[in-house]
Amino acid sequence: MKSIKLHVAALCACLAAPAMAAAEYPDRPIRLVVPYAVGGTTDIIARVVGNKLGERLGQSVIIENRPGAGGNIGSAYAAKQPADGYTLVMAVESSHAVNPNVYARSSYDPVKDFAPISNLADVPNVLVVNPTLPARDLASFLQLLKANPDKYAFGSSGNGGLSHMNGELFLKTTGTRMLHVPYKGLGPALNDLVAGQVQVVFDNIPSSYPLIQGERLRPLAVAARQRLKVLPDVPTYAEAGLPAMNNPSWFGLAAPAGVPEPVLDKLNQAVRAALADPDTVAAIERQGAVPSPMSREEFGALIAKSNQHWQSVVADIKFEKMQ
């Protein structure tokens, strides 16, 4: 009888442990790993949301940038951290959907190695061209490309990056041809675009918008569910007749796999509260992005669906996977 009581007590203690962990969580600062450099879109969104998340949880959220290999280094590092909720990672389309499909070997599984928490924001992609290019809209741009195959070049953040893949998807979808010029990041690519060394970049709004405002770049189309407040005169790809390109990039939050469910629920609730804050919404929208909180299940489904999409694209364009 005594043995049975001990087993029952032990079982009750095990069942109560996750609830107690969630009740006490967090009792120290939280690290948020950003697998990209300071100042990029991922970093900006992480800092905006991280500040409010810390306020909601009552602990500091410390941003830790671990850039390299297109997001692979920081993501792989985060996947191997203790599953206690004190290390989080920015899980974005480039690192958690594109990379695993363009590298022959990946040091992490974007689905199995992470516990999804929530999407944070959708960041519209934008097709920008040098203003000297004789095309003022997408239709005239396509006419120009079809009349001059391989005459023009598009720059990207590097081989296999999201900007490169979006460019390849554009060429495949439209049946056009351009030369691809890879750079070590979108910053150098945009510099050369402004200088006229390349004519096109498939970028995201936050980094291109200041150059668009200054009329140093011309936007032709955006990947967004509707026209953007900051670019009301620029049509979406869907409006311009290219619905296959009309997918904004997602920027979310995840933890190493194995974090207790109650802790993940608490984080999801805190994210939703942070993204309901008017100051947070305004800060995200100033980047040209759109707050997009989700349930844990919805975000997990988005990651899985996006992986399937890019797996199909990589196979369709016959991209040679990188080592």
C-alpha positions in Angstrom: 0.0 0.0 0.0 2.8 2.3 0.9 4.5 1.6 -2.4 1.3 2.5 -4.3 1.1 5.8 -2.5 4.7 6.6 -3.3 4.1 5.9 -7.0 0.9 8.0 -7.0 2.8 10.9 -5.3 5.6 10.6 -7.9 3.1 10.6 -10.8 1.3 13.7 -9.4 4.6 15.5 -9.0 5.6 14.7 -12.6 2.2 16.0 -13.9 2.4 19.1 -11.8 6.0 20.0 -12.9 5.1 21.5 -16.2 2.4 23.7 -14.7 4.8 24.8 -12.0 7.5 25.5 -14.6 5.1 27.7 -16.5 3.9 29.5 -13.4 7.5 30.4 -12.4 8.7 31.1 -16.0 10.6 33.2 -16.6 12.7 33.9 -13.6 15.7 35.1 -15.4 16.5 36.9 -18.7 15.7 35.2 -22.1 18.1 35.1 -25.0 16.6 35.7 -28.5 19.0 34.4 -31.1 18.9 36.3 -34.4 20.7 34.2 -37.1 21.4 37.4 -39.2 23.5 40.5 -38.8 22.6 43.6 -36.8 20.4 46.1 -38.7 18.7 43.7 -41.1 15.0 43.0 -41.3 15.1 40.0 -38.9 17.1 41.9 -36.4 14.8 45.0 -36.5 11.7 42.9 -36.0 13.4 40.9 -33.2 14.3 44.1 -31.3 10.9 45.7 -31.7 9.0 42.6 -30.5 11.6 41.5 -28.0 11.3 44.8 -26.1 7.5 44.4 -25.7 7.8 40.7 -25.0 10.2 41.4 -22.2 7.7 43.9 -20.7 4.9 41.3 -20.9 7.0 38.5 -19.3 8.7 40.7 -16.7 12.2 39.8 -17.8 14.7 41.2 -20.2 14.9 39.7 -23.7 18.5 39.9 -24.8 19.1 39.9 -28.6 22.1 37.7 -29.6 23.1 38.0 -33.2 24.8 34.9 -34.6 25.0 35.6 -38.4 26.6 33.4 -41.0 25.9 30.9 -43.8 22.6 32.6 -44.7 21.1 32.0 -41.2 22.4 28.4 -40.9 24.9 29.1 -38.1 22.6 30.8 -35.7 19.7 28.5 -36.4 21.8 25.4 -35.8 23.2 26.9 -32.6 19.7 27.6 -31.3 18.5 24.1 -32.1 21.1 22.6 -29.7 20.3 24.9 -26.7 18.5 23.6 -23.6 14.8 23.2 -24.1 13.9 25.3 -21.1 12.3 28.4 -22.8 15.3 30.6 -22.0 16.7 30.5 -25.6 14.4 31.5 -28.4 15.3 32.0 -32.1 13.9 34.0 -34.9 12.5 31.5 -37.3 12.1 33.1 -40.7 11.3 31.9 -44.2 14.9 32.2 -45.4 16.4 30.1 -42.6 13.5 27.8 -41.9 12.1 27.1 -45.4 14.6 28.1 -48.1 17.9 27.0 -46.6 17.0 23.4 -45.8 16.0 23.0 -49.4 19.0 24.6 -51.1 21.8 23.0 -49.1 22.7 19.4 -49.7 23.1 18.8 -46.0 21.5 20.9 -43.3 22.7 20.9 -39.7 19.1 21.3 -38.4 15.6 20.3 -39.3 13.3 23.3 -39.4 10.3 21.2 -38.3 11.6 18.6 -36.0 14.3 20.6 -34.2 12.1 23.6 -33.2 8.9 24.3 -31.3 6.9 27.0 -33.2 5.6 29.8 -31.0 4.1 32.4 -33.4 4.6 34.3 -36.5 5.4 37.9 -35.7 5.2 39.7 -39.0 4.7 39.3 -42.7 7.3 41.3 -44.7 6.3 42.1 -48.3 8.9 41.5 -50.9 9.4 44.1 -53.6 10.7 44.1 -57.1 12.9 47.2 -57.4 14.8 48.4 -60.5 17.3 51.1 -61.2 15.3 54.3 -62.3 17.2 54.5 -65.5 15.7 51.3 -66.7 13.1 52.0 -69.4 10.2 50.3 -67.6 7.7 52.0 -65.3 5.5 49.1 -64.5 5.7 45.3 -64.4 4.1 44.8 -67.9 6.7 47.0 -69.6 9.5 45.4 -67.6 8.5 41.9 -68.8 8.4 43.2 -72.4 11.9 44.6 -71.9 13.2 41.3 -70.6 11.6 39.2 -73.3 13.0 41.5 -76.0 16.5 41.3 -74.4 17.2 37.9 -72.9 20.3 37.9 -70.6 21.0 41.6 -71.2 20.0 42.6 -67.7 21.2 41.3 -64.3 19.6 40.9 -60.9 21.6 41.1 -57.7 20.9 38.9 -54.6 22.1 38.4 -51.1 24.0 35.3 -52.2 23.5 31.9 -53.9 20.5 30.1 -52.5 19.3 33.0 -50.5 15.6 34.1 -50.5 16.3 37.0 -52.8 18.0 34.7 -55.2 15.2 32.1 -55.1 12.6 34.8 -55.6 14.5 35.9 -58.7 14.7 32.4 -60.0 11.0 31.9 -59.3 10.2 35.1 -61.2 12.2 34.0 -64.2 10.6 30.6 -64.3 7.1 32.0 -63.9 7.5 34.6 -66.5 9.6 32.7 -69.0 12.3 35.4 -69.0 16.1 35.4 -68.6 18.4 37.5 -66.6 21.9 37.1 -65.3 22.3 36.4 -61.6 24.9 38.3 -59.6 25.3 37.1 -56.0 26.6 39.4 -53.3 27.5 39.0 -49.6 24.3 40.4 -48.4 21.5 42.6 -49.8 23.3 45.8 -48.7 26.1 45.5 -51.3 23.5 44.3 -53.9 21.4 47.4 -53.3 24.4 49.7 -53.5 25.3 48.3 -56.9 21.6 48.5 -58.0 21.6 52.2 -57.2 24.9 52.6 -59.1 23.5 50.8 -62.1 25.9 47.8 -61.9 22.9 45.5 -61.8 19.4 46.5 -62.9 17.1 44.5 -60.6 16.9 43.2 -57.0 14.1 41.1 -55.4 14.3 42.6 -51.9 12.1 43.0 -48.9 10.5 46.3 -48.1 12.5 47.4 -44.9 15.8 47.6 -46.7 14.6 49.1 -50.0 12.0 51.5 -48.7 14.4 54.4 -47.8 15.9 54.2 -51.3 12.4 54.1 -52.8 11.5 57.2 -50.8 14.6 58.9 -52.0 13.6 58.0 -55.6 16.9 56.1 -56.0 15.0 52.9 -56.8 11.7 52.3 -58.6 9.3 49.7 -57.2 7.3 47.7 -59.8 5.4 45.2 -57.7 5.0 44.0 -54.1 4.3 40.5 -52.7 1.5 41.3 -50.2 -2.1 40.4 -49.6 -3.1 44.0 -50.4 -1.4 47.2 -51.4 0.8 48.7 -48.8 0.1 51.8 -46.9 3.6 53.0 -47.5 3.4 52.3 -51.3 -0.2 52.8 -52.2 0.5 53.3 -56.0 2.5 50.0 -56.4 0.4 47.0 -57.3 0.7 43.6 -55.8 2.1 40.8 -57.9 -1.4 39.3 -58.0 -2.9 42.5 -59.3 -0.1 42.6 -61.9 -0.9 39.1 -63.1 1.7 37.1 -61.2 -0.1 35.4 -58.3 2.7 32.8 -57.9 5.0 35.6 -56.7 2.5 37.1 -54.3 3.8 35.5 -51.1 5.2 37.9 -48.4 8.0 36.5 -46.3 7.2 35.4 -42.8 9.3 36.3 -39.7 8.4 34.3 -36.6 9.6 33.0 -33.2 10.5 29.5 -32.2 12.2 27.6 -29.4 14.3 24.4 -29.3 12.2 21.3 -29.6 11.1 19.9 -26.2 10.2 23.1 -24.4 7.2 22.3 -22.0 3.9 23.0 -23.6 2.7 25.4 -20.8 5.8 27.5 -21.4 5.2 27.6 -25.1 1.6 28.7 -24.5 2.8 31.4 -22.1 5.2 32.7 -24.8 2.5 32.6 -27.5 0.1 34.6 -25.2 2.9 37.2 -24.6 3.6 37.5 -28.3 -0.1 38.1 -29.1 -0.3 40.7 -26.3 2.9 42.4 -27.6 1.6 42.5 -31.2 -1.7 44.0 -30.0 0.2 47.0 -28.6 -0.3 50.1 -30.8 3.3 51.1 -30.4 4.5 47.7 -31.6 2.1 47.7 -34.5 3.3 51.2 -35.5 7.0 50.2 -35.3 6.4 47.1 -37.4 4.3 49.0 -40.0 7.0 51.7 -40.3 9.2 48.9 -41.7 6.6 48.2 -44.3 5.7 45.0 -42.5 2.4 43.7 -41.2 1.9 42.2 -37.7 0.7 38.6 -38.1 0.3 36.7 -34.8 -0.7 33.1 -35.0 -1.5 30.2 -32.8 1.4 27.7 -32.3 -0.4 25.2 -34.5 -1.0 27.8 -37.3 2.7 28.8 -37.3 3.8 25.2 -37.4 1.6 24.6 -40.4 3.0 27.7 -42.1 6.6 26.5 -41.6 5.7 23.0 -43.0 3.7 24.5 -46.0 6.5 26.9 -46.8 9.1 24.1 -46.8 7.0 22.1 -49.2 6.7 25.2 -51.5 10.4 25.8 -51.6 11.2 22.2 -52.1 8.9 22.2 -55.1 10.5 25.5 -56.5 14.0 24.2 -56.0 13.1 21.0 -57.9 11.3 22.9 -60.6 14.1 25.3 -61.4 16.6 22.5 -61.2 18.7 24.3 -58.7 22.0 22.6 -57.9 22.1 22.2 -54.1 25.0 23.8 -52.3 27.4 21.8 -50.1 
